[in-house]
Amino acid sequence: NAVHIGLFSTCGVTDELVTHCWGDNGWELVRGDTVAQLLLPAEVQTGPEVRSFALGQAHACIVTTRSEVQCWGENGFGQLGRGPEAGRGAFNTPERVRWPES
């Protein structure tokens, strides 16, 4: 369905709207284990089906078919939108972006 190429990682969305990533795993972009590189695609547990996808240098974000934005990967500058209590570092699990209250 779609392929997204980052600096050191690549992700794809299948026809079934399932996300897979491979390549550098230093920021837990692909999955949260100690494997430094994944040479084959590994499924990312994004939950609802993926409608669109963006891949940064060390983080990724999706928009689901439920219009939710979820991000994961490196969060050194708060780019995952998890709020200040989430801290910095890497997160291997996609989580909904916290939009400001209106």
N, C-alpha and C positions, 0 to 999 in steps of 0.2 A: 504494500500500500504506500509506504513512504520510508525514506532513509534520511537520517540527519547525521552530519559529520561534524564532530567537534575537533578540538586541537589534538587530543590523544585518544578519544573514544568515539565510537559510532553507535547509533541506536536506530532501530527500525520498528515500524508498526506494521503488523501483518494484516492481511485481508480480514482476519477475524478481530481486528482492533486490539491486539495484544502487543505490548511493548517488550522488545529484547534489546540489550546493549552488550557491547564487547569492546575490548581494548584495555586501556589503563584503568585500574581500579584503585588508584592511590587515594582518591577522595570518596571512596565508597559509592561512586556514581553507578557502577554496575550492580554490585551487591555488597553486603556488609560482612565480608570475611577477610581473611588475611591474604587472599590470592592477589598478587600484584597486577597480573595481567590475565585477562580472559581471552583465549584465542578463538573461542566459539561463542555465538550468541547465548546469553542467559536471560531468562524471563525476569522482568521487573514487575513486582506486585503493585500495579497501579490502581487496582480496584475497578471502578466503572470503565467502560470502554473509552478509548482515546479518540478524540475528535481532531485535535491538533497538537503539535509537539514542537518544542524549541530546545536546542542543545547549546549550552554555553561552553566556556573553556573547561570547567570542572563541575558544572551543575546542569540540571535539566528541569524543564517545566512542561506540563501537559495541560490541555483543557479537555475535560471529559465530556461525554455525551449528556451529562447532567449539568453542564456549564460550570463545573468546579475547576479551579486552577490548583494543581498540585505540583510541588517542587521537591527536589532532593539533590544531594551531592554536597559540594563544598559550600560553607556558609560563613566564610571569614569576613565578609562585608555585609552580612544580613540579606544576601540576595535571594534567600529562600522564602522570605516573607513570613517567618515563624514567630516574630515578635521578640522582644528583648529577653524574656525569660527562657527562650530556647537556647541561648548561648551561642557560642561560635563553634566551629569545627565542621565535621562532615556528618551527614545524615543519609543512611542508605534506604530509608523508607519514605516513599512519597507521602506528603502531608498537605492538606488544604492550606492555601494562603489565607492569612487572617486579614481581611479587609477592614479598614477603619469604620467605626460606627458612624452612621449618618446623623 
